[in-house]
Amino acid sequence: MRQAFSLAVLTFLASGAHAGDIGPDCTLGGIKLHGKVKVVDSFPDLKVQVVDSFPDLKVQRVTSFPDACGKWELVGSFPDFTIQYVESFPDLKISFVDSFPGVP
């Protein structure tokens, strides 16, 4: 019993933040999933995969007031967090929408 519990704890700790672990306050790994976002080629805060179905987060691109879950304003400087687009092993799977952003 003790070994099974230890194994479960180690598995949980080793898993870290991965797709689908969005908190009730719309955060992933301590990063609020709204605000000003900069796309980078290396050393991102989050690795993001754009998908057509079953996203972890629906994202609406806005030009001002990115103050709700899933509203992202793409900027060139002074971001709240950075992302890198990837094809595999994402931290977060997103789909772009025109309305109703947030956790599906």
Backbone torsions as a table, in degrees:
resi	resn	phi	psi	omega
1	MET	NA	-44.7	-179.7
2	ARG	-64.2	-40.0	179.4
3	GLN	-66.2	-39.0	179.6
4	ALA	-64.5	-41.9	178.7
5	PHE	-64.1	-44.1	179.5
6	SER	-61.9	-41.0	178.9
7	LEU	-65.0	-41.0	178.7
8	ALA	-63.8	-42.0	179.7
9	VAL	-65.5	-44.3	179.3
10	LEU	-63.2	-40.4	178.4
11	THR	-63.1	-43.6	179.3
12	PHE	-63.3	-45.1	-178.6
13	LEU	-67.6	-35.6	-178.7
14	ALA	-74.6	-23.7	-175.8
15	SER	-69.2	-34.1	179.7
16	GLY	62.1	-163.1	178.4
17	ALA	-83.0	128.3	175.2
18	HIS	-141.8	172.1	-173.3
19	ALA	-48.7	133.9	177.2
20	GLY	98.1	-5.9	-177.7
21	ASP	-93.8	43.3	179.1
22	ILE	-78.9	127.0	-178.7
23	GLY	-74.6	168.0	179.7
24	PRO	-65.0	-19.1	177.3
25	ASP	-94.8	17.5	178.3
26	CYS	61.1	49.1	175.6
27	THR	-125.7	155.8	174.9
28	LEU	-136.2	113.5	-179.1
29	GLY	61.0	33.0	179.6
30	GLY	84.9	0.0	-179.7
31	ILE	-100.4	123.6	176.2
32	LYS	-70.4	130.5	-174.3
33	LEU	-89.7	43.5	171.4
34	HIS	-152.3	158.2	179.2
35	GLY	123.7	-159.4	-178.3
36	LYS	-87.1	128.0	-172.6
37	VAL	-124.5	134.9	175.8
38	LYS	-115.2	133.7	176.6
39	VAL	-88.9	126.8	-178.7
40	VAL	-124.7	165.3	178.9
41	ASP	-95.1	-18.6	-179.7
42	SER	-152.5	157.8	179.1
43	PHE	53.0	54.5	179.2
44	PRO	-80.5	164.0	170.0
45	ASP	-75.3	-37.3	179.0
46	LEU	-136.6	139.5	171.4
47	LYS	-95.0	126.5	-171.3
48	VAL	-121.0	135.2	174.2
49	GLN	-114.9	128.6	177.7
50	VAL	-88.3	125.5	-178.4
51	VAL	-125.9	161.0	178.2
52	ASP	-90.1	-26.9	-177.8
53	SER	-141.1	155.4	179.3
54	PHE	55.5	52.9	177.1
55	PRO	-77.6	159.8	171.7
56	ASP	-81.1	-27.7	-177.4
57	LEU	-146.5	135.4	172.5
58	LYS	-94.2	124.7	-174.0
59	VAL	-111.3	130.8	174.2
60	GLN	-110.8	122.8	176.9
61	ARG	-79.7	126.0	-179.4
62	VAL	-124.7	162.8	178.3
63	THR	-103.6	-8.3	175.9
64	SER	-160.5	159.7	177.7
65	PHE	53.7	60.6	175.4
66	PRO	-82.3	65.7	-169.0
67	ASP	-110.9	13.9	178.0
68	ALA	-130.6	158.2	-178.1
69	CYS	-51.9	123.7	177.4
70	GLY	88.3	-3.0	176.9
71	LYS	-91.1	118.8	-177.6
72	TRP	-120.4	132.2	171.8
73	GLU	-107.8	115.0	-179.3
74	LEU	-77.7	125.9	-176.1
75	VAL	-129.6	163.8	177.5
76	GLY	-97.9	-18.9	180.0
77	SER	-150.1	161.1	179.7
78	PHE	54.7	53.0	179.6
79	PRO	-79.6	159.7	170.1
80	ASP	-78.1	-34.9	173.9
81	PHE	-157.0	164.0	-178.2
82	THR	-115.5	151.2	176.8
83	ILE	-131.0	158.0	172.0
84	GLN	-130.4	129.9	177.0
85	TYR	-77.3	131.2	179.5
86	VAL	-132.4	161.6	177.6
87	GLU	-98.5	-19.2	-179.9
88	SER	-148.2	158.9	-179.9
89	PHE	54.9	53.4	179.4
90	PRO	-79.8	158.5	168.4
91	ASP	-82.6	-27.6	-173.9
92	LEU	-148.4	134.3	174.5
93	LYS	-104.3	128.5	-177.6
94	ILE	-127.0	159.7	166.6
95	SER	-133.3	143.7	-179.9
96	PHE	-87.1	135.4	-179.6
97	VAL	-131.1	161.3	177.3
98	ASP	-92.9	-17.8	179.1
99	SER	-155.4	165.0	178.9
100	PHE	56.2	59.3	176.3
101	PRO	-73.7	166.0	175.4
102	GLY	126.0	-167.1	-179.7
103	VAL	-77.8	126.0	-178.7
104	PRO	-66.7	NA	NA
